[in-house]
Amino acid sequence: MAGSVLEIKDLHVSIEDKEILKGVNLTIKSGEFHAVMGPNGTGKSTLASAIMGHPKYEVTSGSITLDGEDVLEMEVDERARAGLFLAMQYPSEISGVTNSDFLRSSINARREEGDEIPLMKFIKEMDEAMDFLEMDKNMAQRYLNEGFSGGEKKRNEILQLLMMKAEIGILDEIDSGLDIDALKVVAKGINRLRDENFGCLIITHYQRLLNYIEPDFVHVMMQGRVVKSGGSELSKRLEAEGYDWIKQELNIEDETINA
């Protein structure tokens, strides 16, 4: 579906009565790549988890909509079927479920009953995607993420993103723990998705990922809200100067919220 819009308005999120997000506003449209940066403990990963409905995070006020539909009223699986995809910082291991079976089931969950992806088409598309991501074909028959290295888990997340054809991808520190070769492959996979039918939210600490995936917009989070937005030049300035200049410019005192 072309033209998807994920809209976050005045989002407040708490964990065990501790407020983490304090009024986040963000709009991501198909065809746009957004990067969210910020010091540790400012709520970046909380934002990703809240969008996807992690039960630990309580939305106390505000809204999240996808193409006008209320995301907060959807169960986690409904959010995925609606076109949202979260590539996690620490992907879970699932014993007894092969990578291939998980992928095919996930793809079919987004299709109408009776319109399941044909087996041979699925195998062909998966083989092509794994070749593109320089993945060992044996990984298709291994249990999901079980025994995978950190780099293999991250490539596997991008494999899922390529195969499932989400409308909006949320990448939570997908670059953490990657060596430079794995980083380049992961970035190549993400860039392959860049078109008018796909929007992306990239949560990262570092410019190094954004050297390979140039964002259209960069947002800085501090103290649970977006305090500054700009183009790709903003992330480059952050890499060169850190966050102190933003704190001084906006008169923000040091504070972390452990999220």
C-alpha distance (Angstrom), angle and dihedral (degrees) to the residues before:
residue distance angle dihedral
M1 . . .
A2 3.77 . .
G3 3.77 123.6 .
S4 3.81 102.7 32.2
V5 3.81 118.0 171.5
L6 3.81 125.9 -163.0
E7 3.80 108.5 -163.1
I8 3.79 124.2 -171.4
K9 3.79 116.3 -171.9
D10 3.82 127.4 -172.2
L11 3.81 91.2 -31.7
H12 3.80 116.9 -169.0
V13 3.81 118.4 -174.5
S14 3.80 130.8 179.6
I15 3.79 136.8 -169.9
E16 3.81 115.0 -153.6
D17 3.81 90.8 -19.4
K18 3.83 93.1 -50.1
E19 3.80 110.5 120.8
I20 3.80 111.4 -130.9
L21 3.80 105.1 165.2
K22 3.79 112.6 44.7
G23 3.79 105.7 -172.6
V24 3.80 112.2 -32.1
N25 3.80 117.7 -171.4
L26 3.80 119.1 -171.8
T27 3.80 136.6 146.8
I28 3.81 122.3 -163.4
K29 3.79 120.7 -173.7
S30 3.78 131.4 -170.1
G31 3.79 109.9 -86.3
E32 3.81 92.8 31.4
F33 3.80 128.7 107.2
H34 3.81 114.0 -157.7
A35 3.81 125.2 -172.3
V36 3.80 122.1 -157.5
M37 3.80 115.8 -159.4
G38 3.77 134.7 169.8
P39 3.79 144.4 130.3
N40 3.80 121.1 -65.0
G41 3.78 114.7 -75.8
T42 3.79 98.8 26.4
G43 3.81 99.1 117.2
K44 3.82 103.3 -97.8
S45 3.80 96.6 132.4
T46 3.80 90.3 38.8
L47 3.80 87.6 60.3
A48 3.82 91.5 54.0
S49 3.81 92.6 46.8
A50 3.80 93.0 47.6
I51 3.80 92.1 51.5
M52 3.80 90.5 53.8
G53 3.81 95.2 43.2
H54 3.80 104.8 -110.7
P55 3.82 104.1 -176.4
K56 3.81 93.5 -135.0
Y57 3.81 91.0 66.8
E58 3.80 118.1 74.1
V59 3.79 117.6 -157.1
T60 3.80 103.3 -145.3
S61 3.81 97.6 178.8
G62 3.78 142.7 -12.3
S63 3.78 130.2 56.1
I64 3.80 144.2 -95.5
T65 3.79 118.3 -161.3
L66 3.80 133.3 177.4
D67 3.79 112.5 -158.3
G68 3.79 88.2 -20.5
E69 3.82 94.3 -52.6
D70 3.81 117.8 123.7
V71 3.81 105.9 -110.5
L72 3.80 92.4 -172.0
E73 3.81 89.8 64.4
M74 3.82 91.0 56.0
E75 3.79 126.8 91.4
V76 3.81 116.0 -123.9
D77 3.81 93.4 -99.0
E78 3.81 90.6 48.2
R79 3.80 90.0 55.1
A80 3.80 89.8 53.9
R81 3.79 92.2 47.2
A82 3.81 89.3 49.2
G83 3.82 89.2 60.6
L84 3.81 106.8 -90.3
F85 3.81 118.4 129.8
L86 3.80 128.4 -174.0
A87 3.81 119.7 -159.4
M88 3.77 101.5 -161.1
Q89 3.77 130.3 -140.5
Y90 3.82 89.6 -133.8
P91 3.83 109.3 25.9
S92 3.80 115.3 -153.6
E93 3.79 124.4 -113.3
I94 3.81 115.6 -127.7
S95 3.76 115.5 -166.9
G96 3.81 118.6 -151.5
V97 3.83 95.3 24.0
T98 3.79 116.5 94.8
N99 3.76 121.3 -139.1
S100 3.80 89.5 -118.1
D101 3.82 95.0 50.8
F102 3.80 92.0 46.7
L103 3.80 92.0 51.2
R104 3.79 95.3 47.1
S105 3.81 92.5 46.7
S106 3.81 90.9 48.7
I107 3.79 92.3 50.1
N108 3.81 92.7 48.1
A109 3.80 91.1 48.4
R110 3.82 87.5 66.0
R111 3.82 93.5 49.0
E112 3.78 130.2 77.0
E113 3.80 118.4 -96.1
G114 3.79 108.3 -89.6
D115 3.82 91.5 25.7
E116 3.81 97.9 82.3
I117 3.79 116.2 152.2
P118 3.83 110.2 -93.0
L119 3.79 112.3 -109.9
M120 3.81 96.1 -122.3
K121 3.80 92.3 47.6
F122 3.79 89.8 50.1
I123 3.81 92.8 49.9
K124 3.82 91.7 47.9
E125 3.81 93.3 49.6
M126 3.81 92.7 45.0
D127 3.83 92.5 49.1
E128 3.81 90.9 49.9
A129 3.82 92.5 48.0
M130 3.80 92.6 47.5
D131 3.80 90.5 49.8
F132 3.80 89.6 50.6
L133 3.81 90.9 51.3
E134 3.82 92.2 44.3
M135 3.81 91.6 -121.0
D136 3.79 126.3 159.8
K137 3.82 107.2 -107.2
N138 3.82 89.6 -137.0
M139 3.81 87.4 71.6
A140 3.80 88.8 74.8
Q141 3.81 90.7 70.3
R142 3.79 97.5 39.7
Y143 3.80 120.0 99.1
L144 3.78 112.1 -90.2
N145 3.83 108.8 -75.1
E146 3.83 91.0 -29.2
G147 3.78 108.5 147.6
F148 3.81 91.3 -6.0
S149 3.79 117.5 145.2
G150 3.79 118.0 -121.1
G151 3.78 90.8 -99.8
E152 3.82 92.4 48.3
K153 3.80 90.9 51.5
K154 3.80 91.5 52.3
R155 3.81 92.9 47.9
N156 3.78 87.9 48.6
E157 3.81 90.5 54.7
I158 3.80 89.6 53.8
L159 3.82 90.0 46.4
Q160 3.80 88.2 56.7
L161 3.80 90.8 47.4
L162 3.82 91.5 51.2
M163 3.78 93.6 46.9
M164 3.80 99.6 42.6
K165 3.81 95.2 50.7
A166 3.79 96.3 -144.4
E167 3.79 121.8 -168.6
I168 3.81 95.3 -138.1
G169 3.81 122.9 25.6
I170 3.82 121.2 -160.9
L171 3.79 111.8 -162.7
D172 3.80 112.2 -167.1
E173 3.82 108.0 -160.8
I174 3.80 91.4 -41.1
D175 3.81 88.0 168.1
S176 3.81 97.1 58.3
G177 3.79 113.3 120.1
L178 3.80 95.5 5.2
D179 3.78 123.1 134.1
I180 3.80 116.8 -136.3
D181 3.82 95.3 -94.6
A182 3.80 93.5 50.7
L183 3.81 90.0 44.4
K184 3.80 90.9 55.8
V185 3.82 92.0 50.0
V186 3.80 93.0 48.0
A187 3.80 90.6 48.0
K188 3.80 90.3 49.1
G189 3.80 89.7 54.6
I190 3.80 92.9 49.6
N191 3.79 92.7 47.1
R192 3.80 89.8 52.7
L193 3.80 87.9 66.0
R194 3.78 94.9 54.6
D195 3.80 107.3 119.1
E196 3.80 141.0 109.1
N197 3.82 92.3 -78.9
F198 3.81 98.1 56.5
G199 3.78 133.5 63.5
C200 3.78 125.1 -173.2
L201 3.81 138.6 -158.1
I202 3.81 111.2 -161.9
I203 3.80 117.0 -166.4
T204 3.79 111.0 -163.5
H205 3.78 143.6 147.9
Y206 3.76 96.0 -150.5
Q207 3.77 142.2 64.4
R208 3.81 90.4 -145.5
L209 3.83 92.6 83.0
L210 3.80 90.3 45.6
N211 3.80 89.5 55.0
Y212 3.81 85.5 71.5
I213 3.81 100.0 31.2
E214 3.79 109.8 42.5
P215 3.80 110.0 -155.0
D216 3.77 123.5 -142.3
F217 3.79 90.2 -144.7
V218 3.82 134.0 22.5
H219 3.81 122.2 -160.0
V220 3.80 126.7 -169.4
M221 3.80 118.6 -147.9
M222 3.78 122.4 -157.8
Q223 3.79 129.2 164.7
G224 3.77 93.5 -1.3
R225 3.79 101.1 -51.1
V226 3.80 141.7 75.3
V227 3.79 105.9 -96.1
K228 3.80 101.9 172.7
S229 3.81 137.7 17.4
G230 3.78 133.6 -173.6
G231 3.77 144.4 131.1
S232 3.78 130.0 -66.7
E233 3.81 89.9 -70.3
L234 3.82 88.2 71.5
S235 3.82 93.5 63.6
K236 3.80 90.3 48.1
R237 3.78 91.1 53.4
L238 3.81 90.2 48.8
E239 3.79 89.8 53.1
A240 3.78 90.9 51.3
E241 3.81 100.6 39.8
G242 3.81 107.9 18.7
Y243 3.80 123.3 -138.5
D244 3.80 101.4 -60.6
W245 3.80 94.0 92.4
I246 3.81 90.5 56.9
K247 3.80 91.3 48.6
Q248 3.79 90.0 50.8
E249 3.80 94.0 43.7
L250 3.81 92.7 51.0
N251 3.81 96.8 31.2
I252 3.80 93.0 -119.7
E253 3.79 117.7 166.2
D254 3.81 120.5 -141.4
E255 3.79 111.0 -88.9
T256 3.79 135.0 146.4
I257 3.77 125.2 -163.2
N258 3.81 98.2 -162.6
A259 3.79 98.9 -119.5
